Amino acid sequence: MTNSSAAILLKIGSTFTFALMLVCIKLAAGSVPIGEIVFFRSAFALVPLLAMLAFQKKLAEAVKTRNPWAHARRGLFGVASMMLWFVSVQRLPLPEAMAINYAAPLVIVILGALILHETVRIYRSTAVALGFIGIVVVLWPRLGAVSAGGLEDYELVGAVCALASTVLMGLIAIQIRYMTATESTSSIVFYFSLTCSVVALATLPFGWSLPPVRDTLLLILCGLLGGVGQIMLTAAYRKAETSTIAPFEYVSIIWGTSLGFFVFGEVPSINVWAGGAIVIAAGIFIIYREHQLGLERRRMRKLATPQG
């Protein structure tokens, strides 16, 4: 098996693992506060992560950092994004929450232009515009609730949280671009889980509950699945280029739709199918365009390098 094939399988495996994690969260959501869920997700994710690092003899590398404040900022953005994402998963059908979340590549392009001053030409601009049209299509029934005055709509809050989480994911991606200059992948993953655990633990005074045994086991499993999924994802990106692997993120819509139907009896609406398809197509085009631009930049650097 080639490195690319192995990377693709690992990426697909990670999407399935993360989908199972969301099922655990959705099943346990009724009796557990969101801060407590984030704590279990982050703290128990450290178990497989630390086991992998110990096996690879990279524990020292994970702890070593030149920029602890960057990890703290990334962790705070991460825990906020995670809380919003879990609220959206609680309140929305899985396929709908995932379809909104697929806007992350669109957000990254916009933030790259605003924060990193990257040039965004007509191709990517058009893809971003079409992608957000897809998001509007997905959200159209929720927007109808606003126009009808139903601002307290339970699922509308979930949709807003999903959008806010997606924006924060874009900010995190920009942060990580800066951090990779000085920080190792293992330290970024380790300090993220550690920071999220500490911040989530700080919500203890705001009303944690003692969940039933079933929900406790689901939350522990949620954390372990999250850690395993992160390991698989990291291994995938180590074996192949981002442009090869990233499009397979959208395989998760298969798991979300299937698990949503068989576990929760959720049937996606036509808005979710149509809007999700537009968002996915826009995301794949942006990934392809980023790959083409990367090849062009490497070619220009090669031409600019003195030959002998």
C-alpha positions as CSV (number, residue, x, y, z in Angstrom):
1,M,0.0,0.0,0.0
2,T,1.3,3.4,-1.0
3,N,1.7,6.3,1.5
4,S,-1.2,8.1,-0.2
5,S,-3.5,5.1,0.0
6,A,-2.7,4.6,3.7
7,A,-3.2,8.3,4.4
8,I,-6.6,8.3,2.7
9,L,-7.7,5.3,4.7
10,L,-6.5,6.9,7.9
11,K,-8.4,10.1,7.0
12,I,-11.6,8.2,6.2
13,G,-11.2,6.2,9.4
14,S,-10.8,9.4,11.4
15,T,-14.0,10.8,10.0
16,F,-15.9,7.7,11.1
17,T,-14.3,7.8,14.5
18,F,-15.3,11.5,15.0
19,A,-18.8,10.7,13.8
20,L,-19.1,8.0,16.5
21,M,-17.8,10.5,19.0
22,L,-20.7,12.9,18.1
23,V,-23.2,10.1,18.5
24,C,-21.9,9.5,22.0
25,I,-22.2,13.2,22.8
26,K,-25.8,13.4,21.3
27,L,-26.9,10.3,23.3
28,A,-25.5,11.7,26.6
29,A,-26.4,15.3,26.0
30,G,-29.7,15.4,27.9
31,S,-28.3,14.9,31.4
32,V,-24.8,16.5,31.2
33,P,-23.8,20.2,31.0
34,I,-21.7,21.3,28.0
35,G,-18.6,22.1,30.0
36,E,-18.6,18.7,31.5
37,I,-18.9,17.1,28.1
38,V,-15.9,19.1,26.9
39,F,-13.9,18.0,29.9
40,F,-14.5,14.3,29.2
41,R,-13.8,14.8,25.5
42,S,-10.5,16.6,26.1
43,A,-9.2,14.8,29.2
44,F,-9.8,11.2,28.0
45,A,-8.5,12.1,24.6
46,L,-5.1,12.5,26.3
47,V,-5.1,8.7,27.2
48,P,-4.5,7.4,23.6
49,L,-2.5,10.5,22.7
50,L,0.0,10.0,25.6
51,A,0.1,6.3,24.9
52,M,1.1,6.9,21.3
53,L,3.7,9.5,22.2
54,A,5.2,7.2,24.8
55,F,5.4,4.4,22.2
56,Q,7.1,6.7,19.8
57,K,9.4,8.1,22.5
58,K,8.1,11.6,21.8
59,L,6.7,12.6,25.2
60,A,9.5,15.1,25.7
61,E,8.9,16.6,22.2
62,A,5.2,17.0,23.1
63,V,5.9,18.9,26.3
64,K,8.6,21.1,24.8
65,T,7.4,24.5,23.6
66,R,8.8,27.9,22.7
67,N,5.5,29.7,22.8
68,P,3.2,28.7,25.6
69,W,1.0,31.7,25.1
70,A,0.2,30.7,21.6
71,H,-0.9,27.3,22.9
72,A,-3.1,29.1,25.5
73,R,-4.8,31.2,22.8
74,R,-5.3,28.3,20.5
75,G,-6.7,26.3,23.5
76,L,-9.2,29.1,24.4
77,F,-10.4,29.4,20.9
78,G,-10.6,25.6,20.6
79,V,-12.6,25.1,23.8
80,A,-15.1,27.9,22.7
81,S,-15.4,26.3,19.3
82,M,-15.9,22.8,20.8
83,M,-18.6,24.0,23.2
84,L,-20.5,25.7,20.4
85,W,-20.1,22.7,18.1
86,F,-21.4,20.3,20.8
87,V,-24.4,22.6,21.4
88,S,-25.2,22.5,17.7
89,V,-24.9,18.7,17.6
90,Q,-27.3,18.5,20.6
91,R,-29.9,20.7,18.9
92,L,-29.6,19.8,15.2
93,P,-29.8,16.6,13.2
94,L,-26.2,15.3,12.6
95,P,-26.2,15.8,8.8
96,E,-27.4,19.4,9.1
97,A,-24.8,20.3,11.8
98,M,-22.1,18.7,9.6
99,A,-23.2,20.5,6.5
100,I,-22.9,23.9,8.2
101,N,-19.5,22.9,9.6
102,Y,-18.2,22.2,6.1
103,A,-18.0,25.9,5.6
104,A,-14.7,25.9,7.4
105,P,-12.5,26.1,4.2
106,L,-14.6,29.1,3.1
107,V,-14.0,30.9,6.4
108,I,-10.2,30.1,6.2
109,V,-10.0,31.8,2.8
110,I,-11.7,34.9,4.1
111,L,-9.6,35.0,7.3
112,G,-6.5,34.4,5.3
113,A,-7.2,37.5,3.2
114,L,-8.1,39.6,6.3
115,I,-5.4,38.5,8.7
116,L,-2.6,37.1,6.6
117,H,-3.3,39.5,3.7
118,E,-3.3,36.6,1.2
119,T,-4.4,37.4,-2.3
120,V,-7.8,35.9,-3.1
121,R,-8.5,35.9,-6.9
122,I,-11.8,35.4,-8.8
123,Y,-11.8,31.6,-8.7
124,R,-11.6,31.3,-4.9
125,S,-13.8,34.3,-4.4
126,T,-16.5,32.7,-6.5
127,A,-16.2,29.4,-4.7
128,V,-16.5,31.2,-1.3
129,A,-19.6,33.1,-2.5
130,L,-21.3,29.9,-3.8
131,G,-20.4,28.0,-0.6
132,F,-22.2,30.6,1.5
133,I,-25.2,30.4,-0.8
134,G,-25.1,26.7,0.1
135,I,-25.1,27.6,3.8
136,V,-28.1,29.9,3.3
137,V,-29.9,27.0,1.6
138,V,-29.2,24.7,4.5
139,L,-30.3,27.3,7.0
140,W,-33.4,28.5,5.1
141,P,-36.0,26.7,7.3
142,R,-34.2,28.2,10.4
143,L,-34.2,31.7,8.8
144,G,-37.9,31.3,8.3
145,A,-38.3,30.9,12.1
146,V,-36.6,34.3,12.5
147,S,-38.9,36.0,10.0
148,A,-41.9,34.4,11.8
149,G,-40.7,35.8,15.1
150,G,-39.6,32.5,16.5
151,L,-36.2,33.7,18.0
152,E,-36.4,31.1,20.8
153,D,-36.4,28.3,18.3
154,Y,-34.4,25.4,19.8
155,E,-32.8,24.3,16.5
156,L,-32.2,27.9,15.4
157,V,-29.9,28.3,18.4
158,G,-28.1,25.1,17.2
159,A,-27.6,26.5,13.7
160,V,-26.2,29.8,15.1
161,C,-23.8,27.9,17.3
162,A,-22.7,25.7,14.4
163,L,-21.9,28.9,12.3
164,A,-20.0,30.5,15.2
165,S,-18.0,27.3,15.8
166,T,-17.0,27.2,12.1
167,V,-15.7,30.8,12.3
168,L,-13.6,29.9,15.3
169,M,-12.3,26.8,13.5
170,G,-11.1,29.2,10.8
171,L,-9.3,31.4,13.4
172,I,-7.7,28.3,14.9
173,A,-6.4,27.2,11.4
174,I,-4.8,30.6,11.0
175,Q,-3.2,30.4,14.4
176,I,-1.8,26.9,13.7
177,R,-0.2,28.3,10.5
178,Y,1.8,30.7,12.7
179,M,2.5,28.1,15.4
180,T,4.0,25.4,13.1
181,A,7.0,27.7,12.6
182,T,8.2,27.0,16.2
183,E,6.0,24.2,17.6
184,S,5.8,20.5,16.8
185,T,2.6,18.8,15.8
186,S,2.7,16.6,18.9
187,S,3.0,19.7,21.2
188,I,0.1,21.5,19.4
189,V,-2.2,18.5,19.9
190,F,-1.0,17.8,23.5
191,Y,-1.4,21.4,24.7
192,F,-4.7,21.7,23.0
193,S,-6.2,18.8,24.9
194,L,-4.6,19.9,28.1
195,T,-5.8,23.5,27.8
196,C,-9.4,22.4,26.9
197,S,-9.4,20.0,29.9
198,V,-8.3,22.8,32.3
199,V,-10.7,25.4,30.9
200,A,-13.6,22.9,30.9
201,L,-12.8,21.9,34.5
202,A,-13.2,25.5,35.5
203,T,-16.9,25.3,34.6
204,L,-17.4,22.8,37.5
205,P,-18.9,25.5,39.9
206,F,-21.5,26.3,37.3
207,G,-23.5,23.1,37.7
208,W,-21.9,19.9,36.8
209,S,-24.0,16.8,37.4
210,L,-23.3,13.2,38.3
211,P,-24.5,11.5,35.1
212,P,-25.9,8.0,35.1
213,V,-23.5,5.1,34.5
214,R,-24.6,4.8,30.9
215,D,-23.9,8.5,30.1
216,T,-20.6,8.4,32.0
217,L,-19.4,5.5,29.9
218,L,-20.6,7.3,26.7
219,L,-18.6,10.4,27.7
220,I,-15.5,8.4,28.4
221,L,-15.9,6.7,25.1
222,C,-16.4,10.1,23.5
223,G,-13.0,11.2,24.8
224,L,-11.2,8.0,23.8
225,L,-12.7,8.2,20.3
226,G,-11.7,11.8,20.0
227,G,-8.1,11.0,20.9
228,V,-8.0,8.0,18.5
229,G,-9.5,10.1,15.7
230,Q,-6.9,12.8,16.3
231,I,-4.0,10.3,16.1
232,M,-5.4,8.9,12.9
233,L,-5.8,12.4,11.4
234,T,-2.2,13.3,12.4
235,A,-0.8,10.1,10.9
236,A,-2.7,10.7,7.7
237,Y,-1.3,14.2,7.3
238,R,2.2,12.8,8.0
239,K,1.9,10.4,5.1
240,A,0.5,12.6,2.3
241,E,-0.1,16.2,1.3
242,T,-3.0,18.1,2.6
243,S,-4.5,18.5,-0.9
244,T,-4.6,14.7,-1.3
245,I,-6.3,14.1,2.0
246,A,-8.5,17.1,2.7
247,P,-11.4,16.3,0.2
248,F,-12.0,13.0,2.1
249,E,-13.3,15.0,5.0
250,Y,-16.6,15.1,3.2
251,V,-17.0,11.3,3.5
252,S,-18.2,12.2,7.0
253,I,-21.6,13.2,5.5
254,I,-22.1,9.5,4.8
255,W,-21.4,8.6,8.4
256,G,-23.5,11.5,9.7
257,T,-26.5,10.7,7.6
258,S,-26.3,6.9,8.3
259,L,-25.8,7.2,12.0
260,G,-28.4,10.0,12.3
261,F,-31.0,7.8,10.6
262,F,-30.2,4.5,12.3
263,V,-29.5,5.9,15.8
264,F,-31.8,8.9,16.0
265,G,-34.3,8.4,13.2
266,E,-33.1,11.7,11.5
267,V,-33.9,12.2,7.8
268,P,-32.1,15.1,6.1
269,S,-34.4,17.6,4.4
270,I,-34.0,18.6,0.8
271,N,-32.4,21.9,2.0
272,V,-29.7,20.0,3.7
273,W,-29.0,17.7,0.7
274,A,-29.0,20.7,-1.8
275,G,-27.1,23.2,0.4
276,G,-24.7,20.6,1.6
277,A,-23.8,19.6,-2.0
278,I,-23.1,23.2,-2.9
279,V,-20.9,23.7,0.2
280,I,-19.0,20.5,-0.4
281,A,-18.4,21.3,-4.1
282,A,-17.1,24.8,-3.1
283,G,-14.9,23.3,-0.4
284,I,-13.4,20.8,-2.8
285,F,-12.7,23.5,-5.4
286,I,-11.0,25.6,-2.8
287,I,-8.8,22.7,-1.7
288,Y,-8.0,22.0,-5.4
289,R,-7.2,25.6,-6.1
290,E,-4.9,25.8,-3.0
291,H,-3.1,22.7,-4.3
292,Q,-2.6,24.4,-7.7
293,L,-1.3,27.6,-6.1
294,G,1.1,25.6,-3.9
295,L,2.5,23.9,-7.0
296,E,2.9,27.3,-8.7
297,R,4.7,28.8,-5.6
298,R,7.1,25.8,-5.4
299,R,7.8,26.1,-9.2
300,M,8.5,29.8,-8.9
301,R,10.8,29.2,-5.9
302,K,12.7,26.6,-7.9
303,L,13.1,28.9,-10.8
304,A,14.4,31.7,-8.5
305,T,17.0,29.4,-6.9
306,P,20.5,29.9,-8.4
307,Q,21.6,26.8,-10.3
308,G,25.3,26.1,-9.5
